Amino acid sequence: MVATVVPSRVESLASSGIQLIPKEYVRPQEELTSIGNVFEEEKNQKGPQVPTIDIKDIASEDVEVRAKAIEKLKEAATTWGVMHLVNHGISEELTGRVKKAGEVFFQLPIEEKEKYANDQAAGKIQGYGSKLANNASGQLEWEDYFFHLAFPEEKRDLSCWPRTPSDYIPATSEYSKELRSLATKILSALSLVLGVEEGRLEKEVGGMEELLLQMKINYYPKCPQPELALGVEAHTDVSALTFILHNMVPGLQLFYEGKWVTAKCVPNSIIMHIGDTLEILSNGKFKSILHRGLVNKEKVRISWAVFCEPPKDKIILQPLPEVLSESEPALFPPRTFAQHLQYKLFKKTQDVQAPVIIPIDN
């Protein structure tokens, strides 16, 4: 049995004392067979594991060390499309401040957080929100979130950023600048992987002026029936790159070689996804991996995802000519980023209307 009343925020629902989740949050039967206990899943040492990449070596002045590091990055980008970044150059003190600020905001009373509520219907997408309208699959996700543009600084709207805690704006601003530099470093290395000049991918996604960094803090409350729900349903990111911090509670799963693999919690690392944008530019050489988020009944999980996105209409996304050949023609038609978003939304709706069931064995 499941409950039927859905309060406006998942946090309200979770703290109401319910034992059964509303039917809107229960995943389809074909998904339920693959949803397990995330803590048990994380302990599993068998099978494939998300790769770890040492960023310090990618910038090494030692040619041999750098070449080996870029080769490891190539393997991770072309087989997984997701990786743990270590020695990434962003201090533990700064990432700790970012996480503390987000945690303090979500500890505020809901009526305080509602002062920052977004309004999707009115086109106000920045702010505090939940997926209230049914998505294409008809299910809701077990999460609340806070979303805003974080970089470039001149494009930010600080009026929708939290004023409490007082360190939210300074910590997030500094972190966004550091991430922007890290993105340049990664894009340069990935350009070399493709055999093009170092600045090429950066230029193709908008450069320093136009590449947007969008921050989304995902708050996944404890769930009384985690075996029936998902914090975020299976999807690929539309971004060029996505950088993720989390509060060391497992939940991220990647669909790799036909199975769901749970990412380990690696201290002082940043998880990085390659998104659809780089998959398109590389003509499928880089992978934009399908992933989802599990929830649990013991611990709140929070993640800080920063999506590095090209401008919506100024750039045409298409495979680089250098990666094409007679034997490897373009796999993706030319589209703006906005058109790619529309395509994904349309495709998702079509998939729901006539779903193709992939057997997923955990």
Residue pairs with C-beta under 8 A, 6 or more apart in sequence:
1 20
2 20
2 21
2 22
2 23
2 26
2 228
3 18
3 20
3 21
3 22
3 23
4 22
4 23
5 22
6 13
6 22
6 24
6 140
7 13
7 16
8 130
8 132
9 110
9 130
9 144
10 130
10 142
10 143
10 144
10 219
10 221
11 106
11 110
11 144
11 219
11 221
12 110
13 21
13 22
13 221
14 221
14 222
14 223
14 224
15 221
18 224
19 224
20 224
20 225
21 142
21 223
21 224
21 225
21 228
21 229
22 140
24 134
24 138
24 139
24 140
25 139
25 140
25 141
25 142
25 228
25 229
26 139
26 225
26 228
26 229
27 35
27 139
27 228
27 229
27 230
27 233
28 137
28 139
30 357
30 360
31 230
31 360
32 227
32 228
33 360
33 362
34 260
34 360
34 361
34 362
35 226
35 227
35 228
35 229
35 230
35 294
36 227
36 294
36 362
37 226
37 227
37 296
38 226
38 250
38 251
38 262
38 294
38 295
38 296
39 250
39 296
39 298
41 250
41 253
41 262
41 294
41 362
42 250
42 262
42 263
42 264
42 265
44 262
47 259
47 261
48 256
48 257
48 261
49 261
49 264
50 80
50 82
50 83
50 84
50 254
50 261
50 263
50 264
50 271
51 72
51 75
51 76
51 80
51 83
51 84
52 83
52 84
52 85
52 86
52 266
52 269
53 69
53 72
53 73
53 76
53 83
53 84
53 85
53 86
53 272
54 69
54 72
54 86
54 87
55 85
55 86
55 87
55 88
55 89
55 182
55 185
55 186
56 87
56 89
57 65
57 66
57 68
57 69
57 87
58 66
58 69
58 70
58 73
58 185
58 186
58 189
59 66
59 185
60 66
60 69
69 189
70 189
70 192
70 193
73 83
73 189
73 190
73 193
74 193
76 82
76 83
77 83
77 190
77 193
77 274
77 285
77 286
77 287
78 193
78 285
78 286
78 287
79 287
80 254
80 256
80 287
80 289
81 273
81 274
81 279
81 286
81 287
81 288
81 289
82 254
82 263
82 271
82 272
82 273
82 274
82 289
82 291
83 271
83 272
84 263
84 264
84 266
84 269
84 270
84 271
84 272
85 182
85 243
85 269
85 270
85 271
85 272
86 266
86 268
86 269
88 182
88 269
88 270
89 178
89 181
89 182
89 185
90 175
90 178
90 179
90 182
90 270
92 268
94 171
94 174
94 175
94 178
95 175
95 245
95 268
95 270
97 167
97 171
97 175
98 171
98 172
98 175
98 245
98 304
99 245
99 247
99 302
99 304
100 165
100 167
100 171
101 162
101 165
101 167
101 168
101 171
101 172
102 146
102 168
102 217
102 302
102 304
103 247
103 302
104 164
104 165
104 168
105 113
105 146
105 162
105 164
105 165
105 168
105 217
106 113
106 144
106 146
106 217
106 219
106 302
108 164
112 164
113 128
114 128
116 127
116 128
116 146
116 160
116 162
117 127
117 128
117 129
118 124
118 125
118 126
118 127
118 128
118 129
118 147
119 127
120 129
120 133
125 147
126 147
126 148
126 149
126 157
126 160
127 146
127 147
127 148
127 160
128 144
128 145
128 146
129 144
129 145
129 146
129 147
130 143
130 144
130 145
131 140
131 141
131 143
132 140
134 140
135 141
135 233
136 345
136 348
136 349
136 351
136 352
137 233
137 348
137 352
138 352
139 230
139 233
141 229
141 230
141 231
141 232
141 233
142 220
142 221
142 223
142 229
142 230
142 231
142 295
143 218
143 219
143 220
143 221
143 231
143 232
143 293
144 219
144 221
145 216
145 217
145 218
145 219
146 162
146 215
146 216
146 217
146 219
147 214
147 215
147 216
147 217
148 156
148 157
148 160
148 161
148 214
148 215
149 155
149 156
149 157
149 212
149 213
149 214
149 215
150 156
150 172
150 173
150 176
150 213
150 214
150 215
150 306
151 176
151 177
151 179
151 180
151 212
151 213
152 208
152 209
152 212
152 213
153 173
155 212
158 169
161 168
161 169
161 172
162 168
162 169
163 169
172 215
176 213
176 215
176 306
179 213
179 243
179 306
179 308
180 208
180 211
180 213
182 243
182 270
183 211
183 213
183 240
183 241
183 243
183 308
184 202
184 208
186 241
186 272
187 201
187 202
187 205
187 240
187 241
188 198
188 199
188 201
188 202
190 201
190 278
190 282
190 286
191 197
191 198
191 199
191 200
191 201
191 202
192 198
194 200
194 201
194 282
194 285
194 320
194 322
194 323
195 322
195 323
196 320
196 322
200 320
201 240
201 278
201 281
202 208
202 211
204 281
204 310
204 315
204 320
205 211
205 240
205 277
205 278
205 281
205 308
205 310
205 315
206 212
206 310
206 311
206 314
206 315
210 310
210 311
210 314
210 315
211 240
211 308
211 309
211 310
211 311
212 308
212 309
212 310
212 311
213 306
213 307
213 308
213 309
214 306
214 307
214 309
215 304
215 305
215 306
216 304
216 305
216 306
216 307
217 302
217 303
217 304
217 305
218 231
218 232
218 293
218 301
218 302
218 303
218 304
218 305
219 300
219 302
220 231
220 251
220 293
220 295
220 300
220 301
220 302
220 303
221 295
221 300
222 295
222 296
222 297
222 298
222 299
222 300
223 229
223 295
223 296
223 297
224 297
225 297
226 294
226 295
226 296
226 297
229 295
230 292
230 293
230 294
230 295
231 251
231 292
231 293
231 294
231 295
231 301
232 292
232 293
233 292
234 255
234 290
234 291
234 292
235 290
235 291
235 292
236 275
236 276
236 288
236 289
236 290
236 291
237 273
237 275
237 276
237 288
237 307
238 275
238 276
238 277
238 307
238 309
238 337
238 340
238 341
238 344
239 273
239 275
239 276
239 277
239 307
239 308
239 309
240 274
240 275
240 277
240 278
240 308
240 309
240 310
241 272
241 273
241 274
241 275
241 278
241 308
242 272
242 273
242 275
242 305
242 306
242 307
242 308
243 270
243 271
243 272
243 305
243 306
243 308
244 252
244 270
244 271
244 272
244 273
244 303
244 304
244 305
244 306
245 270
245 271
245 303
245 304
246 252
246 265
246 271
246 301
246 302
246 303
246 304
247 300
247 301
247 302
247 303
248 265
248 267
249 265
249 296
249 299
249 300
249 301
249 302
250 262
250 263
250 264
250 265
250 294
250 301
251 293
251 294
251 295
251 296
251 301
251 303
252 262
252 263
252 271
252 291
252 292
252 293
252 303
253 260
253 261
253 262
253 263
253 291
253 292
253 293
253 294
254 260
254 261
254 263
254 289
254 290
254 291
255 261
255 289
255 290
255 291
255 292
255 360
256 289
258 358
258 359
258 360
258 361
259 360
259 361
259 362
260 292
260 360
260 362
262 294
263 271
273 288
273 289
273 291
274 286
274 287
274 288
274 289
275 288
275 307
275 308
276 288
276 340
276 344
277 309
277 310
277 317
277 337
277 340
278 286
278 288
279 286
279 287
279 288
280 317
280 318
280 319
280 332
280 340
281 317
281 318
281 319
281 320
282 319
282 320
282 323
283 319
283 320
283 323
283 324
283 328
283 330
283 331
283 332
284 331
284 332
285 323
293 301
293 303
295 301
309 337
310 317
310 337
311 337
312 336
312 337
312 338
312 341
313 336
313 337
313 338
314 336
315 336
315 337
316 334
316 335
316 336
317 332
317 334
317 335
317 336
317 337
317 340
318 330
318 332
318 333
318 334
318 335
319 330
319 331
319 332
324 330
335 343
